[in-house]
Amino acid sequence: MHTVKLFTLYTIVEFSFITLMFSRIFNERLRPALYILIGVFSIICILNTVYIQNKIELNTYTRPIGALIIVLYCMSYIIKTGTEERKWTEDSFNWVNAGLLIYYASGVVMFMFNNYFLTLSTWSLMIWAIIDTILLIEYILFAIGFYKCKLPTTTTPLS
């Protein structure tokens, strides 16, 4: 059973969630444009899977586009918060943003040439090991960001 259609669905969901996350950080006037971008990206992904690339190839056209847009989100966040005087390591979202930036910036080439890399027998495992290592780094940075996230206490301690 080919699971490429599921990977297209994953790409749409992943891009949508990350865009929604950044829509809460950026200016409120930008939110409607980001919602439209989610819709347009979703339609392009579906059209790519149905009409452009065959149903057994990974979506090497739309996934790199989504990755580049996410890299732009991350860079915009860095530019937006770069002028604030605070400690970088104390902001939990800086860690999440760094993880996203490292993974998607380094993964753009991998996403573009994924179908070609699958045909290389000797290099394929090494390429996948590299991208898996970068993914592990992303998850570690996410974990640090989640650890640094401090939620306000909603209950009062018992005396």
Secondary structure, 3 states (H helix, E strand, C coil): CCCHHHHHHHHHHHHHHHHHHHHCCCCHHHHHHHHHHHHHHHHHHHHHHHHHCCCCCCCCCHHHHHHHHHHHHHHHHHHHHCCCCCCHHHCHHHHHHHHHHHHHHHHHHHHHCHHHHCCCHHHHHHHHHHHHHHHHHHHHHHHHHHHHCCCCCCCCCCC
